[in-house]
């Protein structure tokens, strides 16, 4: 049984959901992304010690994350209404293309077997 009985009520409920989603993105998602982006250099340095290829993947991922954060903040509440398009500059696109082979190779590898503790 639906508690929504009129079209007006359905629109009001949908509008409330949009506002709730925007509030969640602004209060939880963006701060978490900003925190991860702020720690990018430290995370990359540690990863570089383990695997230089992984450091390149991480560097590109943080660059894309930075572009997304900037776009989300600039778009504000418009993001929840119709989504978001993010433009990447030629340098970042080149960096991402450079890591594609390593990512594809990893994706083709079988997952490691689970170990029992």
Secondary structure as GFF3:
##gff-version 3
##sequence-region A 1 117
A	DSSP	alpha_helix	7	24	.	.	.	ID=ss1
A	DSSP	pi_helix	25	29	.	.	.	ID=ss2
A	DSSP	alpha_helix	30	38	.	.	.	ID=ss3
A	DSSP	alpha_helix	40	50	.	.	.	ID=ss4
A	DSSP	alpha_helix	52	75	.	.	.	ID=ss5
A	DSSP	alpha_helix	78	82	.	.	.	ID=ss6
A	DSSP	alpha_helix	90	108	.	.	.	ID=ss7
###
